[in-house]
């Protein structure tokens, strides 16, 4: 998973008198992508940082495209404004969706939807009928929201930040990475296409499902396609849950979390293996680069949210997650900024292996 290099490259520009360069790896997670919005908002605000590349899946892919569009429009401020416009559009579309919190959840302050009648009915329907049956016209309000909020001409010509968007080929099970020049609304929706909710997205004659099955997010494009060694993972899917799930919804939630984290864990294992070989001088560091891995997450807060809350698009919830993301990014910068370019701030073996 680590890029072989045919000749020694100059050290990546990271620090000195200029900004430190980082790459971002953005997980998918439906409405939980608003947490990533908050992280991005804080990182874009910090002129000590420069974002060289972004790998994104599902909601992470949407955030990545919005950032690229905004950077072309008006630099960092444009990207931050574009993110807010996009998530406000998501909230507006969500107001008319079939699944909403009920009075009890609103009164108790519960952001989850798993006890609301509309969610229970929708969940039941999706277990017995495919999207080809319950949505034969293939109506997708989220696709319209993406088209409305993002200028893909800007995304394709963005030269400030490289994008790598993951989708899963339904026919052969392989990952496909869409880069800036390939990006259009359908590619973003392919990355976010959960097969029990949406019909497969066809691009160039091939059907695609959610990229999270093969890369959530994919790290290897950042290794191959970018110079910087620093990769910051913005993680919204919990790695650890102390309680054993016992109810059917809890079991399904945990299965989904494990499934959507599995590809990330495989890549972390490969990165750790190559790092060990470099440390032992068994690989040529002129041909292989040692990756420095970092993570921004809010594990305790995200653990309190079930999978049903990923369908909650209320503005109050999205703005709550944004604020949580900003605060966590701020704390991460205080703790780890000086380590960028120097060392990993994640214990890969303890956290991922």
Helices and strands as residue ranges (DSSP letters): E 20-26, G 30-32, H 33-45, E 49-56, H 59-94, H 103-108, H 117-128, H 131-134, H 141-149, H 152-157, E 162-169, E 175-179, G 180-182, H 185-191, E 201-203, E 206-210, G 211-213, H 220-225, E 230-235, H 248-279, E 292-297, H 299-303, G 307-311, H 315-336, G 337-339, H 348-352
